[in-house]
């Protein structure tokens, strides 16, 4: 598949880089070239900032109903081009065809949800004056120019989480997709040009982070910098953005515990343990990282889990229906292979997988892997795996597993399986994570998604995300 030459989208136009720079994007499944992209430099980033500044002046003055009309046109363009966008996600990321549907649905849902959320949750309000000397009105205004840094693992889902609240609130936005998977984002720019979306409201550029992201973050034009990515990247953004007072919203890494008690529905727990670990080849911030299984059901869980893992089908392409695709880069695979090796050297037991599959010698493939005999001193316990490796531990008491689950600097997602209401209440209160999911797993645009500790600040999804994009103004008039 070749998507040809794709241009940046800045100020309502599809443009080349000022210095003519380009980059070839390769497919992680077979290393084939799939697109040739205009590649931004410092001057391109500065032009995008100026374009967004102008775009904000016009877009922020439109009524919510007028913004909603444009967002609906945008949504319809996405729907009409769904097949092309899904192909881009498959080939730039190695995602399964079924998995690519989530990206599209997230984008259309976001463009629908946020105008309604604005209307429902952020209407003007009044404050009673106790002395009856004034009237007071509290109004919401868009914060200004937004810069959004996207992770590579869900190219359009991540874009959806940022563009929906930005457009609905009246902000303009500069989107910098990951330099690893920018093709679908560039195609979004092409769609916006085709529908004549107001100039400068959305700008999409990509280039090397140390040049483009640094220029955007250090500028005094953005009023909000929002990102999805690693904790280390976030610290760099924090540092670069300190040239002025900016809002920051960040969804970062995770180290999710997946706790199965002896009274749990074992079949349901195993089903969900497969999906939340090996979906998207484990490259999900909310993927289960550490499996804690009660000693009474440990052997049954492990047997059932291994049976399922051994039947996972690896594959790639529009016409296949695999369970798992490749990893995003060879560097990512090498890191995970090193993590597996370190775990086994320190006492871990390889139950299945752990190597490059012999029938996939080209591309960034790795077998689904299960390792047991894990302890809390190992790197695999303390680091985010971000790959198809399940690390499994046995536990004997509620107190023990709670302490182990919370023994991490991360605090994004957590999962527990039990039928005991008292235990559900206890763990819901005491697990130190932004999300506690009990006996099931659900994510949706209307449900808050956010972490604590090293896993981020602010929220993606739900009306709570809009708080980052809006500022409040009090207007008091003397009677």
C-alpha positions in Angstrom: 0.0 0.0 0.0 1.3 3.4 -1.0 -0.4 6.6 0.2 1.9 8.7 -1.9 3.2 12.1 -0.9 1.3 13.8 1.9 1.5 17.4 3.0 1.2 19.2 6.2 -2.0 21.1 6.9 -1.4 24.7 8.1 -3.6 27.8 7.9 -6.2 25.9 5.9 -3.7 24.8 3.2 -1.8 21.6 2.4 1.9 22.7 2.3 5.4 21.4 1.9 8.0 22.0 4.5 9.8 25.4 4.0 13.1 23.7 3.4 11.6 20.8 1.4 12.3 18.2 4.0 10.5 14.9 3.6 10.4 11.5 5.5 9.5 8.0 4.3 7.1 6.1 6.7 7.5 2.4 6.8 5.0 -0.4 7.7 6.1 -2.3 10.9 4.7 -5.6 9.6 7.1 -5.8 6.6 9.3 -2.7 6.6 7.8 -1.5 3.2 7.6 2.2 2.5 4.0 3.4 2.6 4.1 7.2 2.4 6.3 10.2 1.8 5.5 13.0 4.2 6.4 16.7 4.2 8.5 17.0 7.4 8.4 20.1 9.5 11.3 22.1 10.8 11.5 25.0 13.3 10.1 27.6 10.8 7.2 25.4 9.9 6.4 25.0 13.6 6.5 28.8 14.0 4.2 29.3 11.0 1.7 26.8 12.5 1.7 28.8 15.7 0.9 32.0 13.9 -1.8 30.3 11.8 -3.4 28.9 14.9 -3.3 32.3 16.5 -5.2 33.7 13.6 -7.6 30.7 13.5 -8.4 31.2 17.2 -9.6 34.8 16.5 -12.3 33.6 14.1 -13.2 30.2 15.6 -13.6 31.5 19.1 -16.2 34.1 17.9 -18.4 31.5 16.3 -21.5 30.3 18.3 -21.5 26.8 19.6 -24.2 26.0 17.0 -21.9 27.3 14.2 -19.0 25.2 15.5 -21.2 22.2 15.7 -22.2 22.5 12.0 -18.5 22.4 11.0 -17.8 19.5 13.4 -20.6 17.6 11.8 -19.2 18.2 8.3 -15.9 17.0 9.6 -17.5 13.9 11.1 -19.3 13.1 7.8 -16.0 13.4 5.9 -14.4 10.9 8.3 -17.3 8.5 7.8 -17.2 8.9 4.0 -13.4 8.1 4.1 -13.4 5.4 6.8 -11.9 2.7 4.5 -9.0 4.9 3.6 -8.3 6.0 7.2 -8.5 2.5 8.5 -6.0 1.4 5.8 -3.6 4.1 6.9 -3.8 3.0 10.6 -3.2 -0.6 9.6 -0.2 0.1 7.5 1.4 2.7 9.6 1.0 0.9 12.9 0.5 -2.8 12.1 -2.9 -2.7 13.8 -5.4 -5.4 13.0 -8.3 -4.4 10.7 -10.8 -5.0 13.4 -8.7 -2.9 15.8 -8.6 0.0 13.5 -12.4 0.5 13.9 -11.9 1.8 17.4 -9.9 4.7 16.1 -12.6 5.8 13.6 -15.4 5.3 16.1 -13.6 7.4 18.7 -13.1 10.3 16.3 -16.7 10.4 15.1 -18.0 9.9 18.7 -15.8 12.8 19.9 -17.0 15.2 17.2 -20.6 14.3 18.2 -20.2 14.3 22.0 -18.3 17.5 22.8 -20.7 20.1 21.3 -23.5 18.5 23.4 -21.3 18.3 26.5 -20.5 22.0 26.1 -24.2 22.8 26.0 -25.1 20.5 28.9 -22.3 21.3 31.3 -20.9 24.7 30.5 -23.7 27.1 30.0 -23.5 30.5 31.6 -24.5 30.6 35.3 -25.3 33.2 37.9 -24.0 33.7 41.5 -26.4 35.1 44.1 -25.2 38.4 45.7 -25.7 38.2 49.4 -25.9 41.9 49.9 -28.2 42.5 46.8 -25.8 45.1 45.4 -24.7 43.3 42.2 -25.5 40.7 39.6 -22.8 38.1 38.9 -22.5 36.0 35.8 -20.0 33.2 35.3 -19.1 32.6 31.6 -16.9 30.1 29.9 -14.4 31.2 27.2 -12.0 29.1 25.2 -8.5 29.2 26.6 -6.7 29.9 23.3 -4.3 28.1 21.1 -3.8 24.4 22.0 -0.8 22.2 21.1 -1.5 18.5 21.2 1.2 15.8 21.1 -0.1 12.4 20.1 1.2 8.9 20.9 1.6 6.4 18.1 -0.4 3.5 19.4 -3.9 4.8 18.5 -3.3 7.4 15.8 -6.8 8.7 15.4 -8.2 7.7 18.8 -5.6 9.9 20.4 -6.3 12.7 17.9 -10.0 12.3 18.7 -9.4 12.8 22.4 -7.8 16.2 21.7 -9.6 17.6 18.6 -13.2 17.1 19.9 -12.9 19.3 23.1 -10.7 21.8 21.4 -13.1 22.5 18.6 -16.2 22.4 20.7 -14.8 24.8 23.3 -13.7 27.3 20.6 -10.0 26.7 20.7 -7.7 26.4 17.7 -5.3 23.5 17.8 -1.9 22.4 16.4 -1.7 18.6 16.3 1.7 17.0 16.2 1.2 13.2 15.6 3.9 10.8 16.5 6.8 10.8 14.0 6.3 7.0 13.9 2.6 6.9 12.8 1.6 10.3 11.3 0.0 9.1 8.0 -3.6 9.0 9.2 -3.3 12.4 10.8 -2.0 13.9 7.6 -5.0 12.3 5.8 -7.2 14.1 8.3 -5.6 17.4 7.2 -6.4 16.5 3.6 -10.1 15.9 4.5 -10.3 19.2 6.3 -8.9 21.0 3.3 -11.5 19.2 1.1 -14.4 20.5 3.2 -12.9 24.0 3.4 -12.7 23.9 7.2 -12.0 27.4 8.6 -8.4 28.3 8.1 -6.0 28.0 11.0 -8.4 26.3 13.4 -6.8 22.9 12.9 -3.1 22.6 12.0 -1.3 19.3 11.5 2.5 19.1 11.3 5.1 16.5 12.1 8.8 16.5 12.5 11.6 15.5 14.8 10.4 16.1 18.4 13.6 17.8 19.5 13.0 20.5 16.9 9.2 20.7 16.3 7.9 19.9 19.8 10.5 22.0 21.4 9.6 25.0 19.3 5.9 24.6 20.0 6.4 24.0 23.7 8.7 27.0 24.2 6.5 29.4 22.3 4.4 31.8 24.4 1.5 31.5 22.0 0.0 28.2 23.3 -2.3 28.5 26.3 -2.7 24.7 26.7 -0.3 21.9 25.9 -1.9 18.5 26.0 -0.4 15.1 25.3 -0.6 11.4 25.3 2.7 9.7 25.7 5.4 8.5 28.1 6.2 10.0 31.5 9.7 10.9 30.4 8.4 12.8 27.4 6.0 14.7 29.7 8.9 15.8 31.9 10.6 17.2 28.8 7.4 19.0 27.8 7.1 20.4 31.3 10.6 21.8 31.1 10.3 23.3 27.6 6.9 24.9 28.3 8.1 26.9 31.3 8.8 30.0 29.1 5.3 31.1 30.0 2.4 30.1 32.2 0.5 27.4 30.3 -2.0 24.8 31.2 -0.8 21.2 30.9 -3.0 18.1 30.4 -1.2 14.8 30.2 -2.3 11.1 29.8 0.9 9.1 30.5 2.2 5.6 31.1 0.6 2.9 33.2 1.5 -0.2 35.2 -2.0 -1.7 35.6 -2.7 -4.5 38.1 -5.1 -7.2 37.1 -6.3 -8.9 40.3 -8.3 -12.1 40.2 -9.7 -13.3 43.5 -10.7 -16.9 44.3 -14.5 -16.1 44.1 -14.2 -14.5 40.6 -15.9 -15.7 37.5 -12.8 -17.3 36.1 -13.9 -17.7 32.5 -14.8 -14.0 32.3 -11.5 -13.0 33.9 -9.5 -15.1 31.5 -11.4 -13.7 28.5 -10.8 -10.1 29.6 -7.2 -10.9 30.6 -6.5 -11.9 27.0 -8.0 -8.8 25.4 -6.5 -6.2 27.8 -3.0 -7.8 27.4 -2.7 -8.8 23.8 -5.1 -6.3 22.1 -3.0 -3.9 20.0 -0.1 -6.2 20.7 0.0 -5.0 24.3 0.8 -1.5 23.2 -1.9 0.2 25.3 -1.4 2.5 28.2 -4.2 0.8 30.1 -3.0 -2.7 29.3 -2.7 -5.1 32.2 0.9 -5.1 33.2 1.0 -7.3 36.3 -1.4 -10.2 36.8 -2.1 -11.1 40.5 -4.0 -14.4 40.8 -5.2 -15.9 44.1 -3.3 -19.0 45.1 -6.5 -21.1 45.3 -7.3 -20.6 41.6 -3.8 -19.9 40.3 -3.3 -23.2 38.5 -6.7 -23.2 36.9 -6.2 -19.6 35.7 -2.7 -20.3 34.3 -3.9 -23.4 32.5 -6.9 -21.6 30.9 -4.8 -18.5 30.1 -2.0 -20.5 28.4 -4.5 -22.4 26.3 -5.9 -19.2 25.0 -2.5 -17.5 24.4 -1.3 -20.5 22.5 -4.2 -20.1 20.1 -3.7 -16.4 19.4 -3.2 -15.8 15.6 -0.6 -13.4 14.4 -1.1 -11.7 11.1 -1.4 -8.5 9.1 -3.6 -7.0 6.4 -7.0 -5.8 5.5 -8.4 -9.3 4.6 -7.0 -11.2 7.5 -8.6 -11.5 11.0 -5.6 -12.0 13.3 -5.6 -11.5 17.1 -2.3 -9.6 17.1 -0.1 -7.7 14.8 3.6 -6.6 15.0 5.2 -4.2 17.4 5.7 -0.6 16.2 9.5 -0.6 15.8 12.4 -3.0 16.0 13.7 -0.8 18.9 10.5 -1.4 20.8 10.8 -5.2 20.2 14.5 -5.2 21.3 13.6 -3.4 24.5 10.9 -6.0 25.3 13.2 -8.9 24.4 15.8 -7.4 26.8 13.1 -7.2 29.5 12.1 -10.8 29.0 15.8 -11.9 29.2 16.3 -9.8 32.4 13.2 -11.4 33.9 14.4 -15.0 33.2 17.9 -14.3 34.4 16.4 -13.1 37.7 14.2 -16.2 38.3 11.2 -15.7 36.1 9.8 -18.8 34.3 8.9 -18.7 30.7 5.6 -20.4 30.2 5.2 -19.6 26.5 6.6 -17.4 23.7 9.4 -15.0 24.3 10.9 -15.0 20.9 10.6 -13.8 17.3 8.2 -16.1 15.4 9.9 -18.1 12.8 7.2 -17.5 10.2 7.6 -13.7 10.5 11.3 -13.0 9.8 10.6 -9.6 8.3 9.0 -6.8 10.4 8.8 -6.2 14.1 7.1 -9.4 15.2 7.1 -11.0 18.7 5.3 -14.0 20.0 2.6 -13.5 22.7 4.5 -14.3 25.9 3.6 -15.5 29.4 6.1 -15.4 32.3 5.5 -16.6 35.9 7.4 -16.6 39.1 7.5 -12.8 39.1 8.6 -10.8 42.1 8.4 -7.1 42.9 12.2 -6.5 42.6 12.2 -7.3 38.9 12.2 -4.7 36.1 9.1 -6.3 34.5 7.2 -5.6 37.7 8.2 -1.9 37.9 8.4 -0.9 34.3 5.6 -0.4 31.8 5.9 -3.3 29.4 4.0 -1.9 26.4 4.1 -5.2 24.6 2.6 -8.7 24.4 4.1 -10.0 27.6 1.9 -11.2 30.6 3.8 -11.3 33.9 1.9 -13.4 36.5 2.2 -13.6 40.3 0.4 -15.6 42.9 -1.0 -14.0 46.1 -2.7 -15.3 49.2 -4.3 -12.3 51.0 -6.2 -9.1 50.3 -3.6 -7.0 52.2 -0.7 -8.6 50.3 -2.1 -8.0 46.9 -3.2 -4.4 47.7 0.3 -3.5 48.7 1.8 -5.1 45.6 -0.7 -3.5 43.3 0.0 -0.1 44.7 3.8 -0.6 44.7 4.3 1.5 41.5 4.9 5.1 40.6 2.1 4.9 38.0 -1.6 5.2 38.6 -3.7 5.0 35.5 -5.9 1.9 35.2 -6.6 -1.1 37.5 -8.8 -4.2 37.3 -10.3 -6.4 39.9 -12.4 -9.6 39.7 -14.5 -10.7 42.7 -18.1 -11.2 43.7 -17.6 -10.0 47.3 -19.2 -6.5 47.7 -17.2 -5.7 50.8 -14.0 -6.4 48.9 -15.1 -4.4 45.9 -15.7 -1.4 48.1 -12.4 -1.8 50.0 -10.3 -2.1 46.8 -12.2 0.6 45.0 -11.3 3.0 47.9 -7.7 1.9 48.3 -6.3 1.1 44.9 -4.2 4.2 44.0 -5.3 4.5 40.4 -7.4 6.9 38.4 -9.6 4.1 37.2 -10.8 1.0 39.0 -12.7 -1.4 36.8 -14.6 -4.3 38.5 -15.6 -7.6 36.8 -15.5 -6.0 33.4 -13.7 -3.4 31.3 -15.3 -0.4 29.5 -13.9 2.7 27.8 -16.0 5.3 26.0 -15.8 9.0 25.0 -18.3 9.9 27.8 -16.4 8.1 30.5 -13.5 10.0 32.3 -10.0 8.7 31.5 -7.2 10.0 33.6 -4.4 9.0 35.9 -2.7 10.0 39.1 0.9 10.0 40.3 3.3 9.6 37.3 0.4 8.7 35.0 -0.7 12.2 34.3 -2.8 15.3 35.1 -6.2 16.2 33.8 -8.6 14.0 31.8 -9.2 12.8 28.4 -12.8 11.8 27.4 -16.0 12.9 29.2 -17.1 16.5 29.9 -14.2 16.7 32.4 -11.8 17.1 29.5 -13.4 20.4 28.6 -12.2 22.0 31.8 -8.7 22.2 30.4 -9.9 24.0 27.2 -12.0 26.6 29.0 -11.4 29.5 31.2 -14.0 31.2 33.4 -14.7 34.9 33.6 -16.8 36.5 36.3 -18.8 39.6 35.2 -20.2 41.6 38.1 -22.5 44.5 37.5 -23.5 47.0 40.2 -27.3 47.5 40.6 
